[in-house]
Amino acid sequence: MIRLHDVHKAFGAKEILRGVDLDVAKGESCVIIGGSGTGKSVALKCVLGLITPDQGTIMVDGEDITKTGDRDAFLARFGMLFQGAALFDSLPVWQNVAFRLLRGSLKRPRAEAKEIAIEKLRRVGMGPDVADLFPAELSGGMQKRVGLARAIAADPEIIFFDEPTTGLDPIMAGVINELIREIVVEMGATAVTITHDMTSVRAIADKVAMLHRGKIRWHGPVSEMDTADDPYLRQFITGSPNGPIETLR
């Protein structure tokens, strides 16, 4: 479904992506791990066309993203759960969830959009009484679930999750991981997740890709991650300060 080949991106003299090669199969849940500043978010932004690579090709469902004519239709295929939920403070919960359904090519009548929003809230374990509340009235875990409901509101083919458990306690993180796994399987969606949380990796990944210094160091099934002999991967998943990954001391 998604293929990156020899993708490079620099900002001035700072090279971020240095030849990324990655394939994500249709219906697969791929988790990208790696330290802060290694280019994980930049890679996702390149797939979405928000950033233009300096070199390389990116294909989505066999189509070169640089040759996509209708950007609105292209982006309508994606759902996104942003880090920190990124809800609109001035909109009630249901309008946050139905944001895409109230405008653009996916626009629905207002009553229908609200109905869909309430159904998606139900899918993430929230009742209709939440629909008319504002984000400030919700806990961090509830806000994250609203963000997840928004990500799936338009039944996308591809869903990106950016640090889905950041800032959550271990129990709520487990709830979010379980919801993500259930929803991705239920929808048959292709999922790409960025995370530092190894518990999330084990809970939601089919495949794992480790990005370090702008390249994929290791890519394989999550079941093989713990026995892989790549020293970069070993250091990252064990959290050891000793190894080839540079640390500030």
C-alpha positions in Angstrom: 0.0 0.0 0.0 2.9 2.4 0.8 6.4 2.2 -0.7 9.2 4.6 0.0 12.3 4.1 -2.2 15.6 6.0 -1.6 13.8 8.9 0.0 16.1 11.8 1.0 15.2 15.1 2.7 17.4 17.8 4.1 16.6 21.2 5.7 19.5 23.4 4.7 22.7 21.6 5.7 20.9 19.2 8.0 20.1 15.8 6.4 17.1 14.2 8.0 16.3 11.3 5.6 19.3 9.7 3.9 17.8 7.1 1.6 14.8 5.6 3.3 13.4 2.3 1.8 10.2 1.0 3.4 7.3 -1.1 2.2 4.0 -1.4 4.1 1.6 -4.0 2.8 -2.1 -3.5 2.5 -3.9 -4.2 5.8 -0.6 -4.3 7.7 0.2 -2.4 11.0 3.7 -1.1 10.7 5.4 0.7 13.6 8.3 3.0 13.1 10.6 3.3 16.1 13.7 5.4 16.6 15.1 8.2 18.7 13.9 11.8 18.7 14.9 13.7 15.6 15.7 10.7 13.5 13.1 11.6 10.8 10.0 9.6 11.7 7.6 12.4 11.5 9.3 13.8 8.4 8.8 10.5 6.6 5.1 10.5 7.3 4.8 14.1 6.2 6.5 13.1 2.9 4.0 10.4 2.4 1.1 12.9 2.9 2.8 15.3 0.5 3.1 18.0 3.2 6.9 17.9 2.6 8.5 17.3 -0.8 11.4 14.9 -0.7 14.7 16.0 -2.3 15.1 12.6 -3.9 13.4 9.3 -4.2 9.9 8.0 -4.9 6.9 7.5 -2.7 4.0 5.3 -4.0 0.6 4.9 -2.3 -1.5 2.0 -3.7 0.7 2.0 -6.8 0.4 5.7 -7.5 3.3 8.2 -7.4 2.2 10.8 -4.9 3.9 13.6 -6.9 1.5 12.8 -9.8 -1.7 12.9 -7.8 -4.1 15.3 -9.4 -6.8 15.7 -6.8 -5.1 16.4 -3.5 -8.4 16.5 -1.6 -9.3 13.0 -2.8 -5.8 11.7 -2.0 -5.9 13.0 1.5 -9.4 11.7 2.1 -7.9 8.2 2.0 -5.9 9.0 5.2 -6.9 9.3 8.9 -4.5 10.7 11.4 -4.2 10.5 15.2 -2.0 13.4 16.2 0.4 13.5 19.1 -1.5 15.1 22.0 -4.8 14.6 20.2 -4.6 18.1 18.7 -8.3 18.8 19.2 -9.9 22.2 18.3 -10.6 23.9 21.6 -13.4 26.0 20.3 -15.4 23.1 18.8 -17.5 20.6 20.7 -16.4 17.0 20.7 -18.8 15.8 17.9 -17.6 18.6 15.6 -14.0 17.6 16.3 -14.8 14.0 15.3 -16.9 15.1 12.3 -14.5 17.8 11.2 -13.8 16.2 7.8 -17.4 15.3 7.3 -18.5 18.9 7.7 -16.3 20.3 4.8 -14.6 19.4 1.6 -15.2 16.5 -0.7 -16.5 14.3 2.1 -19.1 16.8 3.3 -22.3 15.3 4.7 -25.5 17.0 6.0 -24.9 18.3 9.6 -27.3 15.9 11.2 -25.8 12.9 9.5 -22.3 14.0 10.4 -23.3 14.3 14.0 -24.8 10.8 13.9 -21.6 9.4 12.4 -19.6 11.2 15.1 -21.6 9.7 17.9 -21.2 6.2 16.4 -17.4 6.6 16.2 -17.3 7.9 19.7 -19.2 4.8 20.8 -16.6 2.7 18.9 -13.9 4.1 21.1 -15.9 3.6 24.3 -17.5 7.0 24.8 -21.2 7.7 25.2 -23.4 10.3 23.3 -23.3 12.5 26.4 -19.7 13.4 25.5 -20.7 14.7 22.1 -21.6 18.3 23.2 -18.8 18.7 25.7 -15.7 20.7 24.8 -12.1 19.3 24.8 -11.1 21.2 28.0 -13.8 19.3 29.8 -12.2 15.9 29.0 -9.3 14.1 30.6 -6.1 13.4 28.6 -7.2 9.8 27.9 -10.7 10.9 26.8 -9.1 13.5 24.5 -7.0 10.8 22.9 -10.0 8.7 22.3 -11.8 11.6 20.7 -8.7 12.0 18.5 -9.0 8.3 17.5 -12.7 8.7 16.7 -11.8 11.6 14.4 -9.1 9.6 12.7 -11.6 6.9 11.8 -14.6 9.1 11.2 -14.4 8.9 7.4 -13.5 5.2 7.3 -10.0 5.8 5.8 -7.9 3.2 4.0 -4.7 4.3 5.7 -4.3 5.6 9.3 -1.3 7.3 10.8 -0.7 7.3 14.6 1.8 9.8 15.9 2.9 8.8 19.4 -0.6 7.6 20.4 0.2 6.9 24.1 2.4 9.9 24.9 1.4 11.5 28.2 -1.0 8.7 29.2 -0.7 6.5 32.3 0.1 2.8 31.7 -3.5 1.7 32.0 -5.0 4.3 29.6 -2.0 3.6 27.2 -3.1 0.0 27.3 -6.7 0.9 26.5 -5.6 3.1 23.5 -3.2 0.3 22.2 -6.1 -2.2 22.4 -8.5 0.2 20.6 -6.0 0.9 17.9 -5.4 -2.8 17.3 -9.1 -3.7 17.3 -10.0 -0.8 15.0 -7.2 -1.4 12.5 -8.1 -5.1 12.2 -11.9 -4.4 12.1 -11.5 -1.8 9.3 -8.9 -3.7 7.4 -6.9 -0.5 7.3 -3.2 0.0 6.6 -1.6 1.5 9.7 1.7 3.3 10.3 2.5 4.3 13.9 5.4 6.4 15.2 6.2 5.6 18.9 9.0 5.3 21.5 6.8 3.1 23.6 7.9 -0.5 23.3 4.7 -1.7 25.0 2.7 -0.1 22.1 5.0 -1.7 19.6 4.4 -5.2 20.9 0.6 -4.5 21.2 -0.1 -3.1 17.8 2.7 -4.0 15.3 2.7 -6.6 12.6 6.0 -5.3 11.3 8.6 -3.0 12.9 11.0 -0.6 11.2 13.8 1.1 13.1 14.9 4.5 11.7 18.3 5.8 12.7 20.3 8.6 11.2 17.9 8.9 8.3 18.0 5.2 7.2 16.0 2.1 8.1 18.4 0.0 10.2 16.1 -3.0 10.7 12.7 -4.0 9.3 10.9 -7.2 10.1 8.0 -9.0 11.9 7.5 -7.9 15.5 7.9 -11.6 16.5 11.5 -11.4 15.4 12.4 -8.1 17.0 13.6 -9.4 20.3 15.9 -12.0 18.8 17.4 -9.7 16.0 21.1 -9.2 16.2 21.2 -5.6 15.0 23.1 -3.7 17.7 21.1 -0.4 17.1 17.8 -2.2 17.5 19.0 -4.1 20.6 20.2 -1.0 22.3 16.9 0.8 21.5 14.5 -1.9 22.7 16.5 -2.5 25.9 17.0 1.2 26.6 20.7 0.6 27.3 22.9 3.7 27.5 25.8 1.6 26.0 25.9 0.8 22.3 26.3 2.4 18.9 23.5 5.0 19.3 25.1 8.2 20.6 23.8 9.4 24.0 24.4 12.6 25.8 26.2 12.0 29.1 
